Amino acid sequence: MTTYMVGYDLGKPGRDYDGLHEYLKSFRTYWHNLDSTWLVVTSESAEQLRNGAGRFLDNSDKLLVCQVTTPGAWRGFGESGSEWLMKYL
C-alpha cells in the first residue's frame, strides 16, 4: 500500500464537489485535515487515483497526486492527526 497526497484547486467555487469528496472517503484509510489536501492509502497507482478523482472535476480545476514518503514534518495538527501521519508516512 502507498500513501498519496491528493491536492486540488477548484476553478468554480460553489460548485458541488460532493462526488469528489465521497470518492476520496471511499478509500479505507484517508486523512483530511487541510482544506484542499487529502492523503489516501491505496494499492492503486498515482495515475489510477488521478483518473478516479478526475471524473469529478472539470477543465477549470487543477489536481495533483504525489506519492508521500518519510521523512515528513508538520505542525498544528491535533493528536489524532499527528498519530495518523506518523503511522502512514
C-alpha positions as CSV (number, residue, x, y, z in Angstrom):
1,M,0.0,0.0,0.0
2,T,1.2,3.5,-0.8
3,T,0.3,6.9,0.7
4,Y,-0.6,9.6,-1.8
5,M,-1.2,13.2,-1.4
6,V,-4.2,14.5,-3.4
7,G,-4.3,18.2,-3.8
8,Y,-6.7,20.2,-5.8
9,D,-7.6,23.8,-6.8
10,L,-11.3,24.1,-7.8
11,G,-11.8,26.6,-10.6
12,K,-15.5,27.1,-9.9
13,P,-16.1,27.8,-6.2
14,G,-19.6,27.0,-5.1
15,R,-20.0,24.0,-7.5
16,D,-21.0,20.7,-5.9
17,Y,-17.8,18.6,-5.4
18,D,-19.5,16.1,-3.1
19,G,-18.7,13.3,-5.6
20,L,-15.0,14.0,-5.3
21,H,-15.1,14.1,-1.5
22,E,-17.1,10.8,-1.4
23,Y,-14.6,9.2,-3.8
24,L,-11.7,10.2,-1.6
25,K,-13.6,9.0,1.5
26,S,-14.1,5.6,-0.2
27,F,-10.5,4.7,0.5
28,R,-10.4,2.8,3.7
29,T,-7.6,4.9,5.1
30,Y,-7.6,8.6,4.4
31,W,-6.6,11.9,6.2
32,H,-8.3,15.2,5.5
33,N,-7.0,17.9,7.8
34,L,-6.3,20.6,5.2
35,D,-8.9,22.3,3.0
36,S,-8.0,21.0,-0.4
37,T,-5.5,18.3,0.5
38,W,-6.1,14.7,1.3
39,L,-3.8,11.8,2.0
40,V,-5.0,8.4,1.0
41,V,-3.5,4.9,1.4
42,T,-4.2,2.6,-1.6
43,S,-2.7,-0.1,-3.8
44,E,-3.8,2.0,-6.8
45,S,-1.2,3.9,-8.9
46,A,-0.9,7.6,-8.9
47,E,-2.4,7.6,-12.4
48,Q,-5.4,5.5,-11.3
49,L,-6.0,7.8,-8.4
50,R,-5.8,10.8,-10.7
51,N,-8.2,9.3,-13.2
52,G,-10.6,8.3,-10.4
53,A,-10.6,11.8,-8.8
54,G,-10.7,13.4,-12.3
55,R,-14.1,12.1,-13.0
56,F,-15.5,14.6,-10.6
57,L,-13.6,17.7,-11.9
58,D,-14.0,19.9,-14.9
59,N,-11.4,21.6,-17.1
60,S,-11.1,24.7,-14.9
61,D,-9.9,22.5,-11.9
62,K,-6.4,21.5,-11.0
63,L,-5.4,18.2,-9.5
64,L,-2.0,16.9,-8.2
65,V,-1.4,13.3,-7.0
66,C,2.0,12.5,-5.5
67,Q,3.4,9.7,-3.5
68,V,4.2,10.6,0.1
69,T,7.2,9.1,1.9
70,T,9.3,9.8,5.0
71,P,10.8,11.9,6.3
72,G,7.9,14.2,6.9
73,A,7.4,17.2,9.1
74,W,4.2,19.0,10.3
75,R,2.8,21.2,12.9
76,G,-0.5,22.4,14.3
77,F,-2.5,19.2,14.0
78,G,-4.1,17.5,17.0
79,E,-3.0,14.2,18.5
80,S,-5.1,12.0,16.2
81,G,-3.9,13.8,13.1
82,S,-0.3,13.5,14.1
83,E,-0.7,9.9,15.0
84,W,-2.2,9.2,11.5
85,L,0.8,10.9,9.9
86,M,3.3,9.0,12.0
87,K,1.6,5.7,11.1
88,Y,1.2,6.2,7.4
89,L,4.1,8.3,6.3
